[in-house]
């Protein structure tokens, strides 16, 4: 008689939930990295634009050029603010998905432990039954002699 775990279907469901949580977390990490990289590039672009503006202001610059630089800076600053918000949202989503993964992993591990205990009980019972059969065979052989 082989071991059959009565809650195997539940354990399979918990394993699928864990795998789903793992893939969702990986996707959230990827999204966060993309959004954060975009923010990084915007900040580098702003830094470059500021350095260029400082260099140009040391020369003679027309008011139209100054207005153009200022407009570019304002546009870039708005883009940075939007990207910072998106980065924060992506970070929160990633942390939430991570918590879901931790919870799903905990549930799966709990069911694995229960299954292991049931298997240990099964093997102990099998050994006990085998020993009883061996004892019975020994008694029968003794009686026949």
Secondary structure, 3 states (H helix, E strand, C coil): CCCCCCCHHHHHHHHHHHHHHHHHHHHHHHHHHHHHHHHHHHHHHHHHHHHHHHHHHCCCCCHHHHHHHHHHHHHHHHHHHHHHHHHHHHHHHHHHHHHHHHHHHHHHHHHHHHHHHHHHHHHHHHHHHHHHHHHHHHHHHHHHC
